[in-house]
Amino acid sequence: CLDTSKFNREISLLPATLSKMCELRLLKITGTGKLYLPQGPLIFPDGLRYLQWHGYPLKSLSTNFAAEMLVILDMRGSQLEKLWEGVQV
């Protein structure tokens, strides 16, 4: 869980920031602002089962995200328009 309201300054994340966290199953990002993705969407680990990110700032998720294990996707208040390309299992 990451509460961005506790940040003292803006934080920029690179797309590969979370990709090596292969054991990551739950990702909950709360708070408003101060978290930016200047180089595009994050690459989430394929084993991710729960993703909550209210206010997600981009219009799509990474095309590299295979959401086969994803059970809950909660993106309320986000700019999200498109989840991914093609058909997901």
N, C-alpha and C positions, 0 to 999 in steps of 0.2 A: 504494500500500500504506500502510495506517495501523495502527501498532502502539499500541494504547491502553494497554498496560502502561507506556509511557514518559511518560504524562500525570502531572503533579503534582497535578491537581485534576480534578473532574468537568467534563465538557464536554456541553452540551446542543446538539443540532442541530435546526434548523427543517426542516420538510418540504421546502422548496425549496432547501436548501443545495447539493445536487448537480445540480439540474434544468437549470441553465444551462451545465453542463460537457458540451456536446454532443459533444466529441471523446473523452470518457471511454469506454474500451473494457473496462478491467479494474479491478475494485474488490475489494481484499482487505483486510478488517478483522480484525486479530488482537489478542490480549491479552484480558484479562478486566476487566469493569466500567469505570467512569468515563466511559462514553459513553451518553447518555440521549436519548430521543426523546419529550419531554413532550407535543408537539402532534401526534403520530401518525407514521406511516411516512414515510420519505424518498421523494421522487419521483426515481426513477432515470432517467437519460437513456435514450432509446429505443435508442440504438446500443450499449448495454452488452452485452458478449459473455460476460464472466466475472464472476461474483459469488460471493465467498466471505466469509461472515460467521458464524463459529462463535460460538454464544451470542447470536444475534440476539434482542433483548429483547421483540419484539412478536409478536402472534398472526397477523398478516397483512402482506402487502406492500401498497404503494400501489395503489389501483384505477386510477391513471393510468399505471401501468407497462405499456407494450406490449412484451412480451418477445420480439419477432419475431427479434431478432438473438442472443438469449441461447443460448449453447452449453453452458455449465457453471453450475450452481447448486449450491453447496456450503454448506448451512446447518446443519451438524452441531451438536448441543447447543443448538439454538435453541428458542424458544417457539412457533415457526411452526406454525400449524394449517391455514391456508388461504393459497394463493398469490395468487389473484385471482378476480374474478367472471367468469363466462361462459367461453367457449372462446377460447383463444389459438392463433394460427397456429403 
